[in-house]
Amino acid sequence: MTTLNNLKLGQKATIIEFTDEFLSRKFIEMGCIPGEKVKLANIAPFGDPIAIEVAGYLLSMRKHEASTVVVKINPENNVANCDV
């Protein structure tokens, strides 16, 4: 398991849990609930913020916020910009 801020562009994952109670409430209100699938859709030019696809829309968040979302990387990933 890893956190949302460690995904590579195009990588898909499933939300497992949150490590920050305050931010978890905010994320749940925006559709980021445990079991929901997410995809890293975009990264700003200097690396922060990031945009994820979740619940049918794009959600932008800071990397420090994304570091509080524990995810499991999905096996069917189609990773763009993959380091081989």
N, C-alpha and C positions, 0 to 999 in steps of 0.2 A: 504494500500500500504506500501511497505517496500523498502529496497535497496538490491542490489545483494549480498552484503557481509553478509547479514543476513539469506540467504537461508541455509537450512540443506542439507546434502549430499543426492543427488538423487531428491531433490525437483525441481519442474518445475515452471517457471514463464514466464510472457510476459513483454517485455521492454515497459515502458510507456514514460519516458523522461530522460533527463540528467540534472545534477545540475552544471556541470563544462563545460563551452564552449570549452576550449582547448581540454580536454579529449573527449568530445562528437565528435569532428571531427575525432579524432583517432579511436574511437569505430565504428563510421559509416563507415569509410574506411575498417574496418575489418568485416563488416557485422552485427554489432549490431545496428539495426535500430528500431525505435519505431514500435511495433506490432510484432516483431520477438520473437519467443519462445526460451527460454534458459533452460538449466538444469545444476545444480551444479554437476559436474562429479567427481571431486577429490579435496582434501584438502591436502596441504603439511603437513608433520609430526608436524611442529610447528605452523600450522594454516595459513601460508602465504608463497607463493601465493596460489591461488585457480585456478581450471580449470573448464571452463564451456563449454558445448556443445552448439554451435550456428551455424546456417547456414551450418550444415553438417560437422563441424570440431571442434576440441578442441582448446580453446583459454585460455591461462594462463594470469592472471593479479594479481596485488597486491590488498590486501583488501582495502587499501585507495582509489585505483582507482575504485574498485567495489562499494564503498560507494557513488559514484556519479551517479550510474545507478539506477533510480527508476523503480521498477517492481511491477506487480500485480501477486500474487501467483495464479497459475492455480488450479481449483477445482479438477482436475483429478490426483492429485499428488500421486505418489508411493514413499513414503519417506522411505529411508533406515536409520537405526539408529534413529528412531523416539522415542522421549520421550513421553511415554503414561501416 
